[in-house]
Amino acid sequence: MLIIKNGNVHDAVHPQAYRADILLADGKIAAIGADLAVPEGCGELDAGGLEVWPGFVDAHTHIGLDGYGIGYEGHDYNEMNDICCPQLRAIDGINPMDPSLKAARQAGVTTVCTGPGSANVLGGTFTVLKTVGRCVDDMIVKADAAMKCAFGENPKRCYQDKCDSTRMSTAAILRRALFEARDYKARKDAAGGDIQKMPKFDMKMEALIPVLEKKIPLKAHAHQANDIFTALRIAREFDVDITLEHVTEGHLIADKLAQAHVPMAVGPTLTHASKFELQNKSWETPGVLAKAGCAVSIITDNSVIPQQYLPLCAGMAVKAGMDPFDALKAITINAARHAGVGERVGSLEPGKDADVVITEGCPFEVFHTVRAVIIDGERVL
C-alpha cells in the first residue's frame, strides 16, 4: 500500500490539473482526493511541487520484437516467408529482456500494444503488455488485442517478386483471407460440433474468427489517404471492427475520418520521410484530427522512434497546434481505448491499475525529469 501526497494531478479525465493525494492498494488506485488519511502501515511518497500523471500508453509499437542493438538478423517482427500469416502471435516472439522496455518504463511508458510489423498483408495478433517483467505471460494486460493488416508500400516492397506488386493485389489478398475465413466459420458453425462434418482444421482461418466475431479489430497500417479509405471500405464489406494505424495523410481527409468513428493512431512523426507515402507527414496531423472530433492516439512505432520519446512526440504535436489536453489523452486514455484496455489503464481513476508517473516539469518538454514510476502499485523507478 502506498499513498502519493500533495501532487499536482493530471488524471486524463479533467482538462485542468488539481492538487490531490492518490492511495494505491493491491495494485489498483484505491482513492483520489484532497488530504486523504494515511492508512496504518502505508508507505508515503511526497509529490509536493511535482506533476502526477497516468502511466503513458503507446497504442502501436514493436517493442520486444524489434530489439535494441540487434540489427536485422535478430528482429522478430516481420515474417518474410508468407505474405498472409494471421496465425502468428506477438506473445510468442516478445523478449522481456529487450533493453527498450527498461528505457520505456524509466520514461514513464508503462503499457504498450506491440506486435508484428507491416511486411505482410496479414501479420498476426498484437498484444498489450506492461513494460516490466521477466516473463511475457506475467506482463500481459490483453493477450489478443488486434489483428495486424497492412496496406501501401510495405507489402508491395517485401513481396513484389513473389505475389504482391500493387495496392489492388494487397486488397485482394486481404479480401480473399476474410472470404475464406467467413466460409470456414460458417461450415464450422453448421457442423454443430460434429467432428465428421467439421471443415479441415486451418490455423490461419481459426486466427481470423475473432476478427469476424468482432472480438478483436483489424489493426490497419495505412499512411496514404487512398489506403485509409481502402481499409475502411474492406472493414465495411465484412462488417468487422478496425483501427487505423499511422494515418499520415489524415489531416488531408479529417472531415471524412471524423465520420468514420474509428480509433486512429498517428505516427511515427519524429523521423525522415523515408518513402513516397510519407511525403505529407506533419506534426499537425494529430491536432487537426482531434479538432475534427476523431479519437486520436500518438505513437512511436518503436523502434522507428525509441519508446522513451513517446511523451516528447506529444509535445511536438502541441508545438504544432494540438491542444495540450488532447495530446495528453493521445498518450494515455485514447491510446488505452485504442488498444482495448481503457477499462484498466490510461487515466487516474479509482479501480484502475496503479500505474503512475511523477515528474518535475511537463513530460512534453525535453528538460523534464521523471522522479518516480509505479506499475501495478510497485515502484520501478
MOZIVEN-V895942 format. One record per run of one state. SS is the DSSP state (hx for helix, st for strand, lp for the rest). FROM is the first residue (numbers start at 1). TO is the last residue. If there is no record, write none. Layout:
{{SS | FROM | TO} {SS | FROM | TO}}
This chain:
{{lp | 1 | 1} {st | 2 | 10} {lp | 11 | 17} {st | 18 | 25} {lp | 26 | 27} {st | 28 | 33} {lp | 34 | 42} {st | 43 | 46} {lp | 47 | 50} {st | 51 | 54} {lp | 55 | 55} {st | 56 | 61} {lp | 62 | 71} {hx | 72 | 74} {lp | 75 | 83} {st | 84 | 84} {lp | 85 | 88} {st | 89 | 89} {hx | 90 | 92} {lp | 93 | 98} {hx | 99 | 106} {lp | 107 | 108} {st | 109 | 114} {lp | 115 | 121} {st | 122 | 130} {lp | 131 | 135} {hx | 136 | 139} {st | 140 | 150} {lp | 151 | 152} {hx | 153 | 159} {lp | 160 | 166} {hx | 167 | 191} {lp | 192 | 202} {hx | 203 | 212} {lp | 213 | 216} {st | 217 | 222} {lp | 223 | 224} {hx | 225 | 238} {lp | 239 | 241} {st | 242 | 246} {lp | 247 | 249} {hx | 250 | 252} {lp | 253 | 253} {hx | 254 | 260} {lp | 261 | 263} {st | 264 | 266} {lp | 267 | 275} {hx | 276 | 278} {lp | 279 | 284} {hx | 285 | 291} {lp | 292 | 295} {st | 296 | 298} {lp | 299 | 306} {hx | 307 | 319} {lp | 320 | 323} {hx | 324 | 330} {lp | 331 | 332} {hx | 333 | 338} {lp | 339 | 352} {st | 353 | 353} {lp | 354 | 355} {st | 356 | 360} {lp | 361 | 368} {st | 369 | 375} {lp | 376 | 377} {st | 378 | 379} {lp | 380 | 381}}
